[in-house]
C-alpha cells in the first residue's frame, strides 16, 4: 500500500465551503504515481517507455472534505488481470473515510495501439501491493 498526504488549496473549495467533487480525482491520479513507476521508473512518459492507459475510474463520496484539514490518500492494488490491474483509493480526513474509488489501468502499446499482457516482472511488483478488501 502507498500513502500520500495532500493539503486542500483555496481553489479546491466550492461555494458551499467544501472540497469540490472534481478534486479527489486529481489527488487519486497523483497517488497512482508509484504504480506508474513500476512500469516506467524514470517516468519518461514516451510512447516507447510508458505502457499504461487509464480505462475506467469510479468514485463514491462518503463524507465532505474541508480546506483546513490535511487529506491522506491510501492506494493499493485490488485486482490483477491478464492485461489490466485495478488500483483502489481511499481519501481520509481527520480519520474519516470521505472518498473511495477505483482505477482500472491497462497495459497498452501506444505505437501499435493494442493491449498486451502484464509482463511477469511487473506483475510480481504489483502483487507486493495487492490487498483484498470489500
MODELLER restraints for C-alpha pairs under 7 A, 6 or more apart:
rsr = mdl.restraints
at = mdl.atoms
rsr.add(forms.Gaussian(group=physical.xy_distance, feature=features.Distance(at['CA:1:A'], at['CA:74:A']), mean=6.83, stdev=0.5))
rsr.add(forms.Gaussian(group=physical.xy_distance, feature=features.Distance(at['CA:1:A'], at['CA:75:A']), mean=5.62, stdev=0.5))
rsr.add(forms.Gaussian(group=physical.xy_distance, feature=features.Distance(at['CA:1:A'], at['CA:76:A']), mean=4.64, stdev=0.5))
rsr.add(forms.Gaussian(group=physical.xy_distance, feature=features.Distance(at['CA:1:A'], at['CA:129:A']), mean=5.27, stdev=0.5))
rsr.add(forms.Gaussian(group=physical.xy_distance, feature=features.Distance(at['CA:2:A'], at['CA:74:A']), mean=5.81, stdev=0.5))
rsr.add(forms.Gaussian(group=physical.xy_distance, feature=features.Distance(at['CA:2:A'], at['CA:75:A']), mean=5.20, stdev=0.5))
rsr.add(forms.Gaussian(group=physical.xy_distance, feature=features.Distance(at['CA:2:A'], at['CA:76:A']), mean=6.36, stdev=0.5))
rsr.add(forms.Gaussian(group=physical.xy_distance, feature=features.Distance(at['CA:3:A'], at['CA:72:A']), mean=6.81, stdev=0.5))
rsr.add(forms.Gaussian(group=physical.xy_distance, feature=features.Distance(at['CA:3:A'], at['CA:73:A']), mean=5.54, stdev=0.5))
rsr.add(forms.Gaussian(group=physical.xy_distance, feature=features.Distance(at['CA:3:A'], at['CA:74:A']), mean=4.47, stdev=0.5))
rsr.add(forms.Gaussian(group=physical.xy_distance, feature=features.Distance(at['CA:3:A'], at['CA:75:A']), mean=6.24, stdev=0.5))
rsr.add(forms.Gaussian(group=physical.xy_distance, feature=features.Distance(at['CA:4:A'], at['CA:31:A']), mean=6.54, stdev=0.5))
rsr.add(forms.Gaussian(group=physical.xy_distance, feature=features.Distance(at['CA:4:A'], at['CA:72:A']), mean=5.77, stdev=0.5))
rsr.add(forms.Gaussian(group=physical.xy_distance, feature=features.Distance(at['CA:4:A'], at['CA:73:A']), mean=5.33, stdev=0.5))
rsr.add(forms.Gaussian(group=physical.xy_distance, feature=features.Distance(at['CA:4:A'], at['CA:74:A']), mean=6.75, stdev=0.5))
rsr.add(forms.Gaussian(group=physical.xy_distance, feature=features.Distance(at['CA:5:A'], at['CA:70:A']), mean=6.70, stdev=0.5))
rsr.add(forms.Gaussian(group=physical.xy_distance, feature=features.Distance(at['CA:5:A'], at['CA:71:A']), mean=5.58, stdev=0.5))
rsr.add(forms.Gaussian(group=physical.xy_distance, feature=features.Distance(at['CA:5:A'], at['CA:72:A']), mean=4.42, stdev=0.5))
rsr.add(forms.Gaussian(group=physical.xy_distance, feature=features.Distance(at['CA:5:A'], at['CA:73:A']), mean=6.17, stdev=0.5))
rsr.add(forms.Gaussian(group=physical.xy_distance, feature=features.Distance(at['CA:6:A'], at['CA:70:A']), mean=5.90, stdev=0.5))
rsr.add(forms.Gaussian(group=physical.xy_distance, feature=features.Distance(at['CA:6:A'], at['CA:71:A']), mean=5.25, stdev=0.5))
rsr.add(forms.Gaussian(group=physical.xy_distance, feature=features.Distance(at['CA:6:A'], at['CA:72:A']), mean=6.43, stdev=0.5))
rsr.add(forms.Gaussian(group=physical.xy_distance, feature=features.Distance(at['CA:7:A'], at['CA:69:A']), mean=6.95, stdev=0.5))
rsr.add(forms.Gaussian(group=physical.xy_distance, feature=features.Distance(at['CA:7:A'], at['CA:70:A']), mean=4.79, stdev=0.5))
rsr.add(forms.Gaussian(group=physical.xy_distance, feature=features.Distance(at['CA:7:A'], at['CA:71:A']), mean=6.14, stdev=0.5))
rsr.add(forms.Gaussian(group=physical.xy_distance, feature=features.Distance(at['CA:8:A'], at['CA:67:A']), mean=5.06, stdev=0.5))
rsr.add(forms.Gaussian(group=physical.xy_distance, feature=features.Distance(at['CA:8:A'], at['CA:70:A']), mean=6.94, stdev=0.5))
rsr.add(forms.Gaussian(group=physical.xy_distance, feature=features.Distance(at['CA:9:A'], at['CA:67:A']), mean=6.56, stdev=0.5))
rsr.add(forms.Gaussian(group=physical.xy_distance, feature=features.Distance(at['CA:10:A'], at['CA:67:A']), mean=6.93, stdev=0.5))
rsr.add(forms.Gaussian(group=physical.xy_distance, feature=features.Distance(at['CA:12:A'], at['CA:19:A']), mean=5.43, stdev=0.5))
rsr.add(forms.Gaussian(group=physical.xy_distance, feature=features.Distance(at['CA:12:A'], at['CA:20:A']), mean=5.92, stdev=0.5))
rsr.add(forms.Gaussian(group=physical.xy_distance, feature=features.Distance(at['CA:12:A'], at['CA:23:A']), mean=6.44, stdev=0.5))
rsr.add(forms.Gaussian(group=physical.xy_distance, feature=features.Distance(at['CA:13:A'], at['CA:19:A']), mean=4.44, stdev=0.5))
rsr.add(forms.Gaussian(group=physical.xy_distance, feature=features.Distance(at['CA:13:A'], at['CA:20:A']), mean=5.51, stdev=0.5))
rsr.add(forms.Gaussian(group=physical.xy_distance, feature=features.Distance(at['CA:13:A'], at['CA:67:A']), mean=6.87, stdev=0.5))
rsr.add(forms.Gaussian(group=physical.xy_distance, feature=features.Distance(at['CA:14:A'], at['CA:20:A']), mean=5.21, stdev=0.5))
rsr.add(forms.Gaussian(group=physical.xy_distance, feature=features.Distance(at['CA:18:A'], at['CA:64:A']), mean=6.46, stdev=0.5))
rsr.add(forms.Gaussian(group=physical.xy_distance, feature=features.Distance(at['CA:18:A'], at['CA:65:A']), mean=5.55, stdev=0.5))
rsr.add(forms.Gaussian(group=physical.xy_distance, feature=features.Distance(at['CA:18:A'], at['CA:66:A']), mean=4.71, stdev=0.5))
rsr.add(forms.Gaussian(group=physical.xy_distance, feature=features.Distance(at['CA:18:A'], at['CA:67:A']), mean=6.73, stdev=0.5))
rsr.add(forms.Gaussian(group=physical.xy_distance, feature=features.Distance(at['CA:19:A'], at['CA:65:A']), mean=5.27, stdev=0.5))
rsr.add(forms.Gaussian(group=physical.xy_distance, feature=features.Distance(at['CA:19:A'], at['CA:66:A']), mean=5.59, stdev=0.5))
rsr.add(forms.Gaussian(group=physical.xy_distance, feature=features.Distance(at['CA:19:A'], at['CA:67:A']), mean=6.67, stdev=0.5))
rsr.add(forms.Gaussian(group=physical.xy_distance, feature=features.Distance(at['CA:28:A'], at['CA:89:A']), mean=6.57, stdev=0.5))
rsr.add(forms.Gaussian(group=physical.xy_distance, feature=features.Distance(at['CA:31:A'], at['CA:73:A']), mean=6.89, stdev=0.5))
rsr.add(forms.Gaussian(group=physical.xy_distance, feature=features.Distance(at['CA:31:A'], at['CA:75:A']), mean=6.75, stdev=0.5))
rsr.add(forms.Gaussian(group=physical.xy_distance, feature=features.Distance(at['CA:37:A'], at['CA:43:A']), mean=6.26, stdev=0.5))
rsr.add(forms.Gaussian(group=physical.xy_distance, feature=features.Distance(at['CA:38:A'], at['CA:122:A']), mean=6.60, stdev=0.5))
rsr.add(forms.Gaussian(group=physical.xy_distance, feature=features.Distance(at['CA:39:A'], at['CA:50:A']), mean=6.82, stdev=0.5))
rsr.add(forms.Gaussian(group=physical.xy_distance, feature=features.Distance(at['CA:39:A'], at['CA:51:A']), mean=6.97, stdev=0.5))
rsr.add(forms.Gaussian(group=physical.xy_distance, feature=features.Distance(at['CA:39:A'], at['CA:122:A']), mean=6.75, stdev=0.5))
rsr.add(forms.Gaussian(group=physical.xy_distance, feature=features.Distance(at['CA:40:A'], at['CA:49:A']), mean=6.15, stdev=0.5))
rsr.add(forms.Gaussian(group=physical.xy_distance, feature=features.Distance(at['CA:40:A'], at['CA:50:A']), mean=5.69, stdev=0.5))
rsr.add(forms.Gaussian(group=physical.xy_distance, feature=features.Distance(at['CA:47:A'], at['CA:110:A']), mean=5.40, stdev=0.5))
rsr.add(forms.Gaussian(group=physical.xy_distance, feature=features.Distance(at['CA:47:A'], at['CA:111:A']), mean=6.45, stdev=0.5))
rsr.add(forms.Gaussian(group=physical.xy_distance, feature=features.Distance(at['CA:51:A'], at['CA:107:A']), mean=5.50, stdev=0.5))
rsr.add(forms.Gaussian(group=physical.xy_distance, feature=features.Distance(at['CA:51:A'], at['CA:108:A']), mean=5.09, stdev=0.5))
rsr.add(forms.Gaussian(group=physical.xy_distance, feature=features.Distance(at['CA:51:A'], at['CA:109:A']), mean=5.66, stdev=0.5))
rsr.add(forms.Gaussian(group=physical.xy_distance, feature=features.Distance(at['CA:52:A'], at['CA:105:A']), mean=6.40, stdev=0.5))
rsr.add(forms.Gaussian(group=physical.xy_distance, feature=features.Distance(at['CA:52:A'], at['CA:106:A']), mean=5.55, stdev=0.5))
rsr.add(forms.Gaussian(group=physical.xy_distance, feature=features.Distance(at['CA:52:A'], at['CA:107:A']), mean=4.67, stdev=0.5))
rsr.add(forms.Gaussian(group=physical.xy_distance, feature=features.Distance(at['CA:52:A'], at['CA:108:A']), mean=5.23, stdev=0.5))
rsr.add(forms.Gaussian(group=physical.xy_distance, feature=features.Distance(at['CA:53:A'], at['CA:105:A']), mean=5.72, stdev=0.5))
rsr.add(forms.Gaussian(group=physical.xy_distance, feature=features.Distance(at['CA:53:A'], at['CA:106:A']), mean=5.37, stdev=0.5))
rsr.add(forms.Gaussian(group=physical.xy_distance, feature=features.Distance(at['CA:53:A'], at['CA:107:A']), mean=6.54, stdev=0.5))
rsr.add(forms.Gaussian(group=physical.xy_distance, feature=features.Distance(at['CA:53:A'], at['CA:108:A']), mean=6.11, stdev=0.5))
rsr.add(forms.Gaussian(group=physical.xy_distance, feature=features.Distance(at['CA:54:A'], at['CA:104:A']), mean=6.14, stdev=0.5))
rsr.add(forms.Gaussian(group=physical.xy_distance, feature=features.Distance(at['CA:54:A'], at['CA:105:A']), mean=4.72, stdev=0.5))
rsr.add(forms.Gaussian(group=physical.xy_distance, feature=features.Distance(at['CA:54:A'], at['CA:106:A']), mean=6.38, stdev=0.5))
rsr.add(forms.Gaussian(group=physical.xy_distance, feature=features.Distance(at['CA:55:A'], at['CA:104:A']), mean=5.51, stdev=0.5))
rsr.add(forms.Gaussian(group=physical.xy_distance, feature=features.Distance(at['CA:55:A'], at['CA:105:A']), mean=5.75, stdev=0.5))
rsr.add(forms.Gaussian(group=physical.xy_distance, feature=features.Distance(at['CA:55:A'], at['CA:106:A']), mean=6.47, stdev=0.5))
rsr.add(forms.Gaussian(group=physical.xy_distance, feature=features.Distance(at['CA:56:A'], at['CA:103:A']), mean=5.65, stdev=0.5))
rsr.add(forms.Gaussian(group=physical.xy_distance, feature=features.Distance(at['CA:56:A'], at['CA:104:A']), mean=5.08, stdev=0.5))
rsr.add(forms.Gaussian(group=physical.xy_distance, feature=features.Distance(at['CA:57:A'], at['CA:102:A']), mean=5.54, stdev=0.5))
rsr.add(forms.Gaussian(group=physical.xy_distance, feature=features.Distance(at['CA:57:A'], at['CA:103:A']), mean=4.43, stdev=0.5))
rsr.add(forms.Gaussian(group=physical.xy_distance, feature=features.Distance(at['CA:57:A'], at['CA:104:A']), mean=6.43, stdev=0.5))
rsr.add(forms.Gaussian(group=physical.xy_distance, feature=features.Distance(at['CA:58:A'], at['CA:101:A']), mean=5.33, stdev=0.5))
rsr.add(forms.Gaussian(group=physical.xy_distance, feature=features.Distance(at['CA:58:A'], at['CA:102:A']), mean=5.48, stdev=0.5))
rsr.add(forms.Gaussian(group=physical.xy_distance, feature=features.Distance(at['CA:58:A'], at['CA:103:A']), mean=6.80, stdev=0.5))
rsr.add(forms.Gaussian(group=physical.xy_distance, feature=features.Distance(at['CA:59:A'], at['CA:99:A']), mean=6.82, stdev=0.5))
rsr.add(forms.Gaussian(group=physical.xy_distance, feature=features.Distance(at['CA:59:A'], at['CA:100:A']), mean=5.71, stdev=0.5))
rsr.add(forms.Gaussian(group=physical.xy_distance, feature=features.Distance(at['CA:59:A'], at['CA:101:A']), mean=4.19, stdev=0.5))
rsr.add(forms.Gaussian(group=physical.xy_distance, feature=features.Distance(at['CA:59:A'], at['CA:102:A']), mean=6.78, stdev=0.5))
rsr.add(forms.Gaussian(group=physical.xy_distance, feature=features.Distance(at['CA:60:A'], at['CA:99:A']), mean=5.66, stdev=0.5))
rsr.add(forms.Gaussian(group=physical.xy_distance, feature=features.Distance(at['CA:60:A'], at['CA:100:A']), mean=5.35, stdev=0.5))
rsr.add(forms.Gaussian(group=physical.xy_distance, feature=features.Distance(at['CA:60:A'], at['CA:101:A']), mean=6.11, stdev=0.5))
rsr.add(forms.Gaussian(group=physical.xy_distance, feature=features.Distance(at['CA:61:A'], at['CA:98:A']), mean=5.92, stdev=0.5))
rsr.add(forms.Gaussian(group=physical.xy_distance, feature=features.Distance(at['CA:61:A'], at['CA:99:A']), mean=4.53, stdev=0.5))
rsr.add(forms.Gaussian(group=physical.xy_distance, feature=features.Distance(at['CA:61:A'], at['CA:100:A']), mean=6.67, stdev=0.5))
rsr.add(forms.Gaussian(group=physical.xy_distance, feature=features.Distance(at['CA:62:A'], at['CA:97:A']), mean=6.71, stdev=0.5))
rsr.add(forms.Gaussian(group=physical.xy_distance, feature=features.Distance(at['CA:62:A'], at['CA:98:A']), mean=4.76, stdev=0.5))
rsr.add(forms.Gaussian(group=physical.xy_distance, feature=features.Distance(at['CA:62:A'], at['CA:99:A']), mean=5.59, stdev=0.5))
rsr.add(forms.Gaussian(group=physical.xy_distance, feature=features.Distance(at['CA:63:A'], at['CA:97:A']), mean=6.83, stdev=0.5))
rsr.add(forms.Gaussian(group=physical.xy_distance, feature=features.Distance(at['CA:63:A'], at['CA:98:A']), mean=4.13, stdev=0.5))
rsr.add(forms.Gaussian(group=physical.xy_distance, feature=features.Distance(at['CA:63:A'], at['CA:99:A']), mean=6.81, stdev=0.5))
rsr.add(forms.Gaussian(group=physical.xy_distance, feature=features.Distance(at['CA:64:A'], at['CA:98:A']), mean=6.09, stdev=0.5))
rsr.add(forms.Gaussian(group=physical.xy_distance, feature=features.Distance(at['CA:65:A'], at['CA:93:A']), mean=6.80, stdev=0.5))
rsr.add(forms.Gaussian(group=physical.xy_distance, feature=features.Distance(at['CA:65:A'], at['CA:98:A']), mean=6.71, stdev=0.5))
rsr.add(forms.Gaussian(group=physical.xy_distance, feature=features.Distance(at['CA:69:A'], at['CA:93:A']), mean=6.60, stdev=0.5))
rsr.add(forms.Gaussian(group=physical.xy_distance, feature=features.Distance(at['CA:70:A'], at['CA:93:A']), mean=6.31, stdev=0.5))
rsr.add(forms.Gaussian(group=physical.xy_distance, feature=features.Distance(at['CA:71:A'], at['CA:91:A']), mean=6.43, stdev=0.5))
rsr.add(forms.Gaussian(group=physical.xy_distance, feature=features.Distance(at['CA:71:A'], at['CA:92:A']), mean=5.56, stdev=0.5))
rsr.add(forms.Gaussian(group=physical.xy_distance, feature=features.Distance(at['CA:71:A'], at['CA:93:A']), mean=4.80, stdev=0.5))
rsr.add(forms.Gaussian(group=physical.xy_distance, feature=features.Distance(at['CA:72:A'], at['CA:91:A']), mean=5.61, stdev=0.5))
rsr.add(forms.Gaussian(group=physical.xy_distance, feature=features.Distance(at['CA:72:A'], at['CA:92:A']), mean=5.14, stdev=0.5))
rsr.add(forms.Gaussian(group=physical.xy_distance, feature=features.Distance(at['CA:72:A'], at['CA:93:A']), mean=6.51, stdev=0.5))
rsr.add(forms.Gaussian(group=physical.xy_distance, feature=features.Distance(at['CA:73:A'], at['CA:89:A']), mean=6.67, stdev=0.5))
rsr.add(forms.Gaussian(group=physical.xy_distance, feature=features.Distance(at['CA:73:A'], at['CA:90:A']), mean=5.57, stdev=0.5))
rsr.add(forms.Gaussian(group=physical.xy_distance, feature=features.Distance(at['CA:73:A'], at['CA:91:A']), mean=4.50, stdev=0.5))
rsr.add(forms.Gaussian(group=physical.xy_distance, feature=features.Distance(at['CA:73:A'], at['CA:92:A']), mean=6.44, stdev=0.5))
rsr.add(forms.Gaussian(group=physical.xy_distance, feature=features.Distance(at['CA:74:A'], at['CA:89:A']), mean=5.63, stdev=0.5))
rsr.add(forms.Gaussian(group=physical.xy_distance, feature=features.Distance(at['CA:74:A'], at['CA:90:A']), mean=5.27, stdev=0.5))
rsr.add(forms.Gaussian(group=physical.xy_distance, feature=features.Distance(at['CA:74:A'], at['CA:91:A']), mean=6.56, stdev=0.5))
rsr.add(forms.Gaussian(group=physical.xy_distance, feature=features.Distance(at['CA:75:A'], at['CA:87:A']), mean=6.61, stdev=0.5))
rsr.add(forms.Gaussian(group=physical.xy_distance, feature=features.Distance(at['CA:75:A'], at['CA:88:A']), mean=5.54, stdev=0.5))
rsr.add(forms.Gaussian(group=physical.xy_distance, feature=features.Distance(at['CA:75:A'], at['CA:89:A']), mean=4.52, stdev=0.5))
rsr.add(forms.Gaussian(group=physical.xy_distance, feature=features.Distance(at['CA:75:A'], at['CA:90:A']), mean=6.62, stdev=0.5))
rsr.add(forms.Gaussian(group=physical.xy_distance, feature=features.Distance(at['CA:76:A'], at['CA:87:A']), mean=5.52, stdev=0.5))
rsr.add(forms.Gaussian(group=physical.xy_distance, feature=features.Distance(at['CA:76:A'], at['CA:88:A']), mean=5.47, stdev=0.5))
rsr.add(forms.Gaussian(group=physical.xy_distance, feature=features.Distance(at['CA:76:A'], at['CA:89:A']), mean=6.86, stdev=0.5))
rsr.add(forms.Gaussian(group=physical.xy_distance, feature=features.Distance(at['CA:76:A'], at['CA:129:A']), mean=5.48, stdev=0.5))
rsr.add(forms.Gaussian(group=physical.xy_distance, feature=features.Distance(at['CA:76:A'], at['CA:130:A']), mean=6.22, stdev=0.5))
rsr.add(forms.Gaussian(group=physical.xy_distance, feature=features.Distance(at['CA:76:A'], at['CA:131:A']), mean=6.57, stdev=0.5))
rsr.add(forms.Gaussian(group=physical.xy_distance, feature=features.Distance(at['CA:77:A'], at['CA:86:A']), mean=5.74, stdev=0.5))
rsr.add(forms.Gaussian(group=physical.xy_distance, feature=features.Distance(at['CA:77:A'], at['CA:87:A']), mean=4.47, stdev=0.5))
rsr.add(forms.Gaussian(group=physical.xy_distance, feature=features.Distance(at['CA:77:A'], at['CA:88:A']), mean=6.06, stdev=0.5))
rsr.add(forms.Gaussian(group=physical.xy_distance, feature=features.Distance(at['CA:77:A'], at['CA:126:A']), mean=6.85, stdev=0.5))
rsr.add(forms.Gaussian(group=physical.xy_distance, feature=features.Distance(at['CA:77:A'], at['CA:129:A']), mean=5.48, stdev=0.5))
rsr.add(forms.Gaussian(group=physical.xy_distance, feature=features.Distance(at['CA:77:A'], at['CA:130:A']), mean=4.55, stdev=0.5))
rsr.add(forms.Gaussian(group=physical.xy_distance, feature=features.Distance(at['CA:77:A'], at['CA:131:A']), mean=6.17, stdev=0.5))
rsr.add(forms.Gaussian(group=physical.xy_distance, feature=features.Distance(at['CA:78:A'], at['CA:86:A']), mean=5.62, stdev=0.5))
rsr.add(forms.Gaussian(group=physical.xy_distance, feature=features.Distance(at['CA:78:A'], at['CA:87:A']), mean=5.78, stdev=0.5))
rsr.add(forms.Gaussian(group=physical.xy_distance, feature=features.Distance(at['CA:78:A'], at['CA:88:A']), mean=5.94, stdev=0.5))
rsr.add(forms.Gaussian(group=physical.xy_distance, feature=features.Distance(at['CA:78:A'], at['CA:130:A']), mean=5.60, stdev=0.5))
rsr.add(forms.Gaussian(group=physical.xy_distance, feature=features.Distance(at['CA:78:A'], at['CA:131:A']), mean=5.45, stdev=0.5))
rsr.add(forms.Gaussian(group=physical.xy_distance, feature=features.Distance(at['CA:78:A'], at['CA:132:A']), mean=5.59, stdev=0.5))
rsr.add(forms.Gaussian(group=physical.xy_distance, feature=features.Distance(at['CA:79:A'], at['CA:85:A']), mean=5.50, stdev=0.5))
rsr.add(forms.Gaussian(group=physical.xy_distance, feature=features.Distance(at['CA:79:A'], at['CA:86:A']), mean=5.10, stdev=0.5))
rsr.add(forms.Gaussian(group=physical.xy_distance, feature=features.Distance(at['CA:80:A'], at['CA:86:A']), mean=6.50, stdev=0.5))
rsr.add(forms.Gaussian(group=physical.xy_distance, feature=features.Distance(at['CA:82:A'], at['CA:117:A']), mean=5.40, stdev=0.5))
rsr.add(forms.Gaussian(group=physical.xy_distance, feature=features.Distance(at['CA:82:A'], at['CA:118:A']), mean=6.21, stdev=0.5))
rsr.add(forms.Gaussian(group=physical.xy_distance, feature=features.Distance(at['CA:83:A'], at['CA:106:A']), mean=5.85, stdev=0.5))
rsr.add(forms.Gaussian(group=physical.xy_distance, feature=features.Distance(at['CA:83:A'], at['CA:107:A']), mean=5.66, stdev=0.5))
rsr.add(forms.Gaussian(group=physical.xy_distance, feature=features.Distance(at['CA:83:A'], at['CA:115:A']), mean=6.87, stdev=0.5))
rsr.add(forms.Gaussian(group=physical.xy_distance, feature=features.Distance(at['CA:83:A'], at['CA:116:A']), mean=5.73, stdev=0.5))
rsr.add(forms.Gaussian(group=physical.xy_distance, feature=features.Distance(at['CA:83:A'], at['CA:117:A']), mean=4.22, stdev=0.5))
rsr.add(forms.Gaussian(group=physical.xy_distance, feature=features.Distance(at['CA:83:A'], at['CA:118:A']), mean=5.15, stdev=0.5))
rsr.add(forms.Gaussian(group=physical.xy_distance, feature=features.Distance(at['CA:84:A'], at['CA:104:A']), mean=6.76, stdev=0.5))
rsr.add(forms.Gaussian(group=physical.xy_distance, feature=features.Distance(at['CA:84:A'], at['CA:105:A']), mean=5.47, stdev=0.5))
rsr.add(forms.Gaussian(group=physical.xy_distance, feature=features.Distance(at['CA:84:A'], at['CA:106:A']), mean=4.21, stdev=0.5))
rsr.add(forms.Gaussian(group=physical.xy_distance, feature=features.Distance(at['CA:84:A'], at['CA:107:A']), mean=6.06, stdev=0.5))
rsr.add(forms.Gaussian(group=physical.xy_distance, feature=features.Distance(at['CA:84:A'], at['CA:118:A']), mean=6.94, stdev=0.5))
rsr.add(forms.Gaussian(group=physical.xy_distance, feature=features.Distance(at['CA:85:A'], at['CA:104:A']), mean=5.80, stdev=0.5))
rsr.add(forms.Gaussian(group=physical.xy_distance, feature=features.Distance(at['CA:85:A'], at['CA:105:A']), mean=5.47, stdev=0.5))
rsr.add(forms.Gaussian(group=physical.xy_distance, feature=features.Distance(at['CA:85:A'], at['CA:106:A']), mean=6.64, stdev=0.5))
rsr.add(forms.Gaussian(group=physical.xy_distance, feature=features.Distance(at['CA:86:A'], at['CA:102:A']), mean=6.53, stdev=0.5))
rsr.add(forms.Gaussian(group=physical.xy_distance, feature=features.Distance(at['CA:86:A'], at['CA:103:A']), mean=5.54, stdev=0.5))
rsr.add(forms.Gaussian(group=physical.xy_distance, feature=features.Distance(at['CA:86:A'], at['CA:104:A']), mean=4.44, stdev=0.5))
rsr.add(forms.Gaussian(group=physical.xy_distance, feature=features.Distance(at['CA:86:A'], at['CA:105:A']), mean=6.19, stdev=0.5))
rsr.add(forms.Gaussian(group=physical.xy_distance, feature=features.Distance(at['CA:87:A'], at['CA:102:A']), mean=5.58, stdev=0.5))
rsr.add(forms.Gaussian(group=physical.xy_distance, feature=features.Distance(at['CA:87:A'], at['CA:103:A']), mean=5.20, stdev=0.5))
rsr.add(forms.Gaussian(group=physical.xy_distance, feature=features.Distance(at['CA:87:A'], at['CA:104:A']), mean=6.47, stdev=0.5))
rsr.add(forms.Gaussian(group=physical.xy_distance, feature=features.Distance(at['CA:88:A'], at['CA:101:A']), mean=5.87, stdev=0.5))
rsr.add(forms.Gaussian(group=physical.xy_distance, feature=features.Distance(at['CA:88:A'], at['CA:102:A']), mean=4.58, stdev=0.5))
rsr.add(forms.Gaussian(group=physical.xy_distance, feature=features.Distance(at['CA:88:A'], at['CA:103:A']), mean=6.64, stdev=0.5))
rsr.add(forms.Gaussian(group=physical.xy_distance, feature=features.Distance(at['CA:89:A'], at['CA:100:A']), mean=5.54, stdev=0.5))
rsr.add(forms.Gaussian(group=physical.xy_distance, feature=features.Distance(at['CA:89:A'], at['CA:101:A']), mean=5.15, stdev=0.5))
rsr.add(forms.Gaussian(group=physical.xy_distance, feature=features.Distance(at['CA:89:A'], at['CA:102:A']), mean=6.07, stdev=0.5))
rsr.add(forms.Gaussian(group=physical.xy_distance, feature=features.Distance(at['CA:90:A'], at['CA:97:A']), mean=6.83, stdev=0.5))
rsr.add(forms.Gaussian(group=physical.xy_distance, feature=features.Distance(at['CA:90:A'], at['CA:99:A']), mean=5.76, stdev=0.5))
rsr.add(forms.Gaussian(group=physical.xy_distance, feature=features.Distance(at['CA:90:A'], at['CA:100:A']), mean=4.33, stdev=0.5))
rsr.add(forms.Gaussian(group=physical.xy_distance, feature=features.Distance(at['CA:90:A'], at['CA:101:A']), mean=6.49, stdev=0.5))
rsr.add(forms.Gaussian(group=physical.xy_distance, feature=features.Distance(at['CA:91:A'], at['CA:97:A']), mean=5.92, stdev=0.5))
rsr.add(forms.Gaussian(group=physical.xy_distance, feature=features.Distance(at['CA:91:A'], at['CA:98:A']), mean=5.70, stdev=0.5))
rsr.add(forms.Gaussian(group=physical.xy_distance, feature=features.Distance(at['CA:91:A'], at['CA:99:A']), mean=5.06, stdev=0.5))
rsr.add(forms.Gaussian(group=physical.xy_distance, feature=features.Distance(at['CA:91:A'], at['CA:100:A']), mean=6.26, stdev=0.5))
rsr.add(forms.Gaussian(group=physical.xy_distance, feature=features.Distance(at['CA:92:A'], at['CA:98:A']), mean=5.59, stdev=0.5))
rsr.add(forms.Gaussian(group=physical.xy_distance, feature=features.Distance(at['CA:107:A'], at['CA:115:A']), mean=5.59, stdev=0.5))
rsr.add(forms.Gaussian(group=physical.xy_distance, feature=features.Distance(at['CA:107:A'], at['CA:116:A']), mean=5.68, stdev=0.5))
rsr.add(forms.Gaussian(group=physical.xy_distance, feature=features.Distance(at['CA:107:A'], at['CA:117:A']), mean=6.66, stdev=0.5))
rsr.add(forms.Gaussian(group=physical.xy_distance, feature=features.Distance(at['CA:107:A'], at['CA:118:A']), mean=6.21, stdev=0.5))
rsr.add(forms.Gaussian(group=physical.xy_distance, feature=features.Distance(at['CA:108:A'], at['CA:114:A']), mean=5.73, stdev=0.5))
rsr.add(forms.Gaussian(group=physical.xy_distance, feature=features.Distance(at['CA:108:A'], at['CA:115:A']), mean=4.30, stdev=0.5))
rsr.add(forms.Gaussian(group=physical.xy_distance, feature=features.Distance(at['CA:108:A'], at['CA:116:A']), mean=6.09, stdev=0.5))
rsr.add(forms.Gaussian(group=physical.xy_distance, feature=features.Distance(at['CA:109:A'], at['CA:115:A']), mean=6.10, stdev=0.5))
